[in-house]
């Protein structure tokens, strides 16, 4: 049974930092590209960042480029999202997801196979 479990969310002031983690089990993690999406209250789920299985390719939404960094550890079966210079508009539930093979990487929610339950990030002004 595949499980993706996010952690690291919380309340932070604007300008602060958080590091999200997503621990994967039940799949050959090193074979999957991984993504982070987020959903703010009353808004659609949106793409945040993606990383290929080998970590040689990364992609970011324009809104987070230069502030967020996605990385992975294929030994620990974990993907990370380092979030710096946080803004109130970054407030959302953050989800990790695995990309459906054989896609090398994708930024589209419809191409994800499995999803975590999310972790809430709240940025106060």
Buried (B, 14 or more C-beta within 10 A) or exposed (E): EEEBBBEBBEEBEEEBEBEBBBBBEEBEBBEBBBBBBBBBEEEEBBBBBBBBBEBEEBBBBEBBEEBBBBBBEBEEBBBBBBBBEBBEEBBBBBBBBBBBEEBEBBBEBEBBBBBBEBBEBBBEE
